[in-house]
């Protein structure tokens, strides 16, 4: 299936289902070649950004914010053709959403405070005031700014 089709489908689904689909596609595109722990860390960054409200109010709006995650960087014609990796991305996304729905003190955080990550093979950003939280696989997770959940 093509990325464009997945994003269109997310636009017509109920918000919670759409968010799970968008997060799954992001994990597939960003981290399908990483360990489950690496995929969980990518999901955590997206969910932390969603909670902050700085990149949008939904997971879909966060992962499709301009040039922030793979869904807006790769071609819309990109095919998500590895069914095994897709299945794993969906499982990790759903588990990450369940974990993130827990009260803050009960969540299992893999990259505490990380608001950004980079894959060394394709990115070399020059963020200032960033510190490294963790390296998992070929991704480095960084706390670039202090993100606080928006007030509801």
DOLUM-824902 format. One line per field, with one value per atom (N, C-alpha, C, O): atom name; x, y, z. Coordinates in pm, whole numbers. Atoms other than C-alpha are relative to their C-alpha. Layout:
N
name <- (CA,...)
xx <- (X,...)
yy <- (Y,...)
zz <- (Z,...)
END
This chain:
152
name <- (N,CA,C,O,N,CA,C,O,N,CA,C,O,N,CA,C,O,N,CA,C,O,N,CA,C,O,N,CA,C,O,N,CA,C,O,N,CA,C,O,N,CA,C,O,N,CA,C,O,N,CA,C,O,N,CA,C,O,N,CA,C,O,N,CA,C,O,N,CA,C,O,N,CA,C,O,N,CA,C,O,N,CA,C,O,N,CA,C,O,N,CA,C,O,N,CA,C,O,N,CA,C,O,N,CA,C,O,N,CA,C,O,N,CA,C,O,N,CA,C,O,N,CA,C,O,N,CA,C,O,N,CA,C,O,N,CA,C,O,N,CA,C,O,N,CA,C,O,N,CA,C,O,N,CA,C,O,N,CA,C,O,N,CA,C,O,N,CA,C,O,N,CA,C,O,N,CA,C,O,N,CA,C,O,N,CA,C,O,N,CA,C,O,N,CA,C,O,N,CA,C,O,N,CA,C,O,N,CA,C,O,N,CA,C,O,N,CA,C,O,N,CA,C,O,N,CA,C,O,N,CA,C,O,N,CA,C,O,N,CA,C,O,N,CA,C,O,N,CA,C,O,N,CA,C,O,N,CA,C,O,N,CA,C,O,N,CA,C,O,N,CA,C,O,N,CA,C,O,N,CA,C,O,N,CA,C,O,N,CA,C,O,N,CA,C,O,N,CA,C,O,N,CA,C,O,N,CA,C,O,N,CA,C,O,N,CA,C,O,N,CA,C,O,N,CA,C,O,N,CA,C,O,N,CA,C,O,N,CA,C,O,N,CA,C,O,N,CA,C,O,N,CA,C,O,N,CA,C,O,N,CA,C,O,N,CA,C,O,N,CA,C,O,N,CA,C,O,N,CA,C,O,N,CA,C,O,N,CA,C,O,N,CA,C,O,N,CA,C,O,N,CA,C,O,N,CA,C,O,N,CA,C,O,N,CA,C,O,N,CA,C,O,N,CA,C,O,N,CA,C,O,N,CA,C,O,N,CA,C,O,N,CA,C,O,N,CA,C,O,N,CA,C,O,N,CA,C,O,N,CA,C,O,N,CA,C,O,N,CA,C,O,N,CA,C,O,N,CA,C,O,N,CA,C,O,N,CA,C,O,N,CA,C,O,N,CA,C,O,N,CA,C,O,N,CA,C,O,N,CA,C,O,N,CA,C,O,N,CA,C,O,N,CA,C,O,N,CA,C,O,N,CA,C,O,N,CA,C,O,N,CA,C,O,N,CA,C,O,N,CA,C,O,N,CA,C,O,N,CA,C,O,N,CA,C,O,N,CA,C,O,N,CA,C,O,N,CA,C,O,N,CA,C,O,N,CA,C,O,N,CA,C,O,N,CA,C,O,N,CA,C,O,N,CA,C,O,N,CA,C,O,N,CA,C,O,N,CA,C,O,N,CA,C,O,N,CA,C,O,N,CA,C,O,N,CA,C,O,N,CA,C,O,N,CA,C,O,N,CA,C,O,N,CA,C,O,N,CA,C,O,N,CA,C,O,N,CA,C,O,N,CA,C,O,N,CA,C,O,N,CA,C,O)
xx <- (83,0,87,199,-76,112,-27,-135,12,174,-118,-193,108,-69,-136,-224,125,-347,-21,-132,9,-272,-39,-125,31,-279,-141,-209,138,-603,-96,-193,86,-758,-7,-114,-3,-648,-88,-145,81,-829,-150,-227,143,-1166,-38,-157,27,-1134,-30,3,17,-1243,138,235,-130,-965,92,211,-86,-837,56,174,-44,-819,99,200,-91,-657,136,239,-127,-394,83,205,-72,-305,59,172,-48,-273,118,217,-110,-56,126,236,-117,170,63,185,-51,200,81,190,-71,298,133,234,-123,553,104,222,-94,710,56,175,-45,725,106,212,-90,890,128,235,-115,1123,86,208,-75,1220,-28,-6,32,1112,124,112,-124,1477,65,177,-50,1521,-64,-159,57,1452,-136,-172,128,1113,24,-54,-32,1274,24,-19,-22,1388,-130,-149,130,1038,-83,-151,70,892,50,-28,-57,1129,-49,-79,52,1020,-146,-187,141,655,-9,-94,0,732,25,-40,-27,878,-126,-163,121,566,-110,-177,106,330,32,-58,-40,527,-26,-73,27,505,-149,-192,146,131,-49,-128,43,86,39,-30,-45,280,-89,-102,83,46,78,18,-82,338,-1,21,0,313,-138,-154,136,-60,-70,-9,82,-342,-28,-90,21,-346,132,223,-121,-86,17,129,-12,-167,55,140,-51,-109,146,221,-141,220,90,190,-90,365,-8,75,7,250,34,15,-49,382,119,201,-99,607,143,198,-140,947,39,152,-31,921,19,108,-8,867,-8,-42,-8,899,-126,-112,116,536,-1,-67,-5,612,134,155,-133,967,15,76,-10,935,-111,-206,101,736,-132,-134,132,361,-20,-107,9,411,80,82,-77,634,-93,-200,80,506,45,164,-26,481,-27,-136,22,531,50,20,-49,704,-108,-120,116,401,40,-31,-46,599,37,-1,-37,745,-123,-131,124,401,-74,-120,66,249,67,0,-73,522,-21,-37,21,480,-138,-152,135,105,-4,-60,-2,162,71,21,-76,425,-78,-81,77,207,-114,-134,114,-95,47,-15,-53,115,53,36,-53,283,-116,-106,116,-56,-62,-101,54,-181,90,41,-95,134,-11,-12,1,115,-131,-135,128,-249,0,-89,-11,-137,37,91,-47,-82,151,222,-142,261,91,189,-85,410,-2,86,13,298,48,61,-48,422,141,221,-137,727,61,22,-65,947,135,214,-124,1232,102,222,-89,1375,-58,-111,64,1262,39,157,-21,1220,39,46,-44,1329,-112,-225,96,1155,36,-43,-49,1359,84,129,-95,1558,56,0,-58,1782,62,111,-66,1907,131,131,-131,2279,29,101,-28,2278,-59,-12,66,2048,-14,-59,23,2047,118,182,-102,2294,-46,14,52,2090,96,182,-87,2256,-82,-72,79,2014,91,189,-76,2148,-71,-191,55,2098,-67,-162,56,2021,94,216,-87,2144,-54,-174,33,2150,-65,-13,70,1900,42,66,-35,1984,35,-4,-20,2112,-52,-10,57,1911,11,-46,-25,2020,76,176,-70,2122,-75,-55,70,1890,53,76,-34,1996,-120,-176,116,1722,50,139,-49,1761,-111,-226,89,1598,46,148,-36,1604,-61,-3,69,1357,-84,-114,84,1153,-145,-199,139,807,-88,-64,96,523,-136,-172,133,179,-84,-81,86,-65,-108,-142,109,-332,-129,-159,129,-665,-115,-231)
yy <- (-119,0,125,124,-125,354,90,88,-96,618,95,122,-93,856,-62,7,68,599,-9,15,9,548,135,142,-133,922,44,110,-31,961,-76,-20,82,675,60,65,-62,842,125,158,-123,1159,-27,65,31,978,-92,-120,88,751,81,199,-67,837,37,-34,-52,1036,-101,-106,93,762,-107,-142,99,506,63,1,-71,762,20,1,-21,843,-128,-124,129,475,-33,-82,26,443,90,44,-94,756,-37,-31,39,641,-128,-140,124,294,28,-26,-34,443,69,44,-70,667,-99,-90,99,376,-85,-117,78,176,77,25,-79,458,40,43,-50,579,-111,-96,93,262,-148,-230,141,-62,-88,-209,79,-171,6,-40,-12,-95,-106,-174,93,-306,52,166,-42,-297,118,213,-110,-75,131,237,-118,166,55,176,-44,175,63,163,-56,235,141,230,-132,528,104,217,-91,686,34,150,-24,643,95,184,-86,805,146,235,-138,1114,60,173,-51,1150,27,131,-17,1104,114,187,-113,1347,132,228,-121,1604,28,144,-19,1547,63,157,-51,1608,146,220,-139,1934,98,214,-87,2072,90,165,-89,2247,-37,49,45,2038,-42,-86,38,1971,-65,-96,54,1833,-149,-209,143,1481,-62,7,68,1219,19,40,-21,1253,138,152,-135,1628,14,87,-5,1579,-66,-8,73,1318,49,12,-59,1510,149,219,-138,1846,10,-81,-18,1982,-34,27,41,1808,-40,-19,46,1663,-152,-200,146,1292,-47,30,58,1062,19,40,-15,1091,129,135,-122,1446,16,112,-11,1378,-94,-58,96,1069,27,99,-15,1055,-62,-168,60,999,-132,-212,126,718,-113,-224,102,530,-116,-97,120,176,-59,-75,69,15,-147,-198,133,-332,-115,-231,106,-526,-31,39,28,-689,-39,-7,36,-831,126,139,-125,-489,85,151,-75,-330,-54,23,62,-578,37,65,-37,-505,148,183,-143,-128,25,107,-15,-157,-45,23,52,-368,96,126,-93,-130,130,183,-125,175,-15,72,21,30,-16,37,17,-76,134,164,-131,267,92,164,-83,441,-42,43,49,218,45,92,-41,288,150,192,-146,664,50,162,-38,673,-15,35,17,572,133,221,-121,841,13,-88,-26,1001,-87,-141,79,821,-149,-221,144,481,-39,-158,29,510,-57,-22,45,320,91,84,-90,585,-59,-100,55,469,109,90,-115,809,122,213,-106,1041,140,174,-138,1398,22,136,-16,1329,62,13,-67,1564,-14,21,16,1483,-127,-180,109,1200,18,90,-5,1158,-134,-206,118,875,49,127,-51,930,-14,67,24,788,107,126,-94,1060,141,229,-134,1359,44,-36,-60,1592,141,240,-132,1873,74,13,-81,2155,65,186,-53,2193,50,-15,-54,2411,-37,-62,30,2341,-136,-154,135,1975,-90,-74,100,1691,-138,-160,136,1327,-74,-76,80,1111,-146,-214,140,777,-20,59,48,602,-142,-227,133,301,-34,35,33,130,114,161,-112,402,132,226,-124,665,57,-17,-69,920,85,158,-71,1066,116,100,-123,1422,77,77,-96,1659,136,188,-127,1979,115,223,-102,2171,-72,-190,58,2111,8,118,4,2001,-30,-125,23,2029,-25,43,22,1886,127,199,-118,2156,-17,-129,3,2244,-34,20,39,2081,62,42)
zz <- (0,0,0,52,10,-68,120,179,-110,196,-24,70,29,21,33,85,-30,56,151,200,-146,427,60,147,-53,493,-38,40,37,298,91,141,-85,495,141,201,-133,820,4,108,4,708,9,40,-3,694,116,136,-114,998,126,132,-129,1353,56,31,-45,1528,69,37,-71,1760,-94,-86,99,1478,-96,-131,91,1248,66,2,-70,1510,8,-10,-4,1548,-136,-145,135,1171,-35,-91,27,1142,77,23,-79,1425,-57,-64,60,1268,-126,-145,124,931,32,-34,-38,1101,52,15,-52,1289,-114,-116,115,968,-79,-111,84,774,73,13,-76,1050,59,71,-85,1232,-26,62,25,1063,7,30,-7,1058,139,158,-137,1429,89,49,-97,1735,46,19,-56,1905,94,94,-93,2171,-77,-33,83,1898,-56,-62,49,1751,113,92,-115,2098,30,64,-28,2144,-102,-64,103,1813,32,23,-36,1917,120,122,-119,2253,-36,18,43,2084,-64,-33,67,1866,102,95,-100,2162,96,139,-85,2378,-73,-13,79,2098,-8,0,4,2069,130,129,-130,2439,21,91,-17,2416,-76,-37,83,2149,-93,-170,83,1977,-147,-233,139,1660,-46,-160,35,1663,117,219,-109,1872,-13,75,21,1731,-45,-91,46,1653,-150,-198,145,1283,-32,-120,30,1290,39,-26,-43,1477,-105,-148,91,1241,-144,-227,134,933,3,-97,-5,1054,-96,-103,108,780,44,136,-14,771,142,184,-135,1121,5,75,2,1052,-145,-235,134,751,-86,-206,90,631,-82,-186,82,510,-71,-144,60,399,-120,-220,112,179,-101,-72,105,-143,43,105,-29,-103,-74,-37,75,-356,63,10,-70,-111,36,92,-30,-78,133,159,-126,263,-27,0,56,125,86,55,-87,404,103,204,-85,566,142,237,-135,858,79,196,-66,940,29,133,-23,900,122,207,-114,1145,132,231,-121,1397,35,152,-23,1354,60,150,-54,1418,146,231,-138,1730,94,202,-84,1866,20,131,-10,1791,100,185,-91,1972,145,237,-136,2272,54,172,-43,2284,40,139,-33,2280,134,214,-129,2566,115,217,-103,2766,27,143,-13,2700,61,113,-59,2814,153,221,-145,3164,65,-1,-70,3429,-12,-20,24,3392,86,34,-89,3692,-26,23,28,3564,-139,-168,135,3205,5,91,20,3096,-107,-224,95,2934,-39,46,52,2715,-23,-1,26,2621,72,7,-78,2903,-47,-57,39,2789,-145,-189,139,2429,-84,-85,87,2188,-147,-234,137,1877,-8,94,24,1724,-139,-222,134,1427,-34,53,54,1212,-59,-154,40,1167,-149,-207,142,815,-91,-203,91,681,54,-19,-56,916,86,154,-85,1082,39,-3,-36,1237,93,157,-86,1423,111,134,-110,1712,109,145,-111,1985,130,132,-132,2352,8,85,-4,2286,78,73,-59,2496,-30,-43,40,2417,116,227,-99,2604,-14,85,24,2441,-147,-233,136,2132,-2,77,16,2022,-147,-232,140,1704,-64,-8,63,1460,17,-59,-33,1612,131,227,-123,1869,39,-43,-52,2087,85,169,-61,2208,69,26,-63,2447,-49,-4,61,2245,78,90,-77,2453,104,90,-103,2761,-47,-65,45,2651,119,193,-108,2897,-64,-160,56,2830,9,109,0,2732,106,144,-100,2983,-72,-179,61,2910,75,38)
END
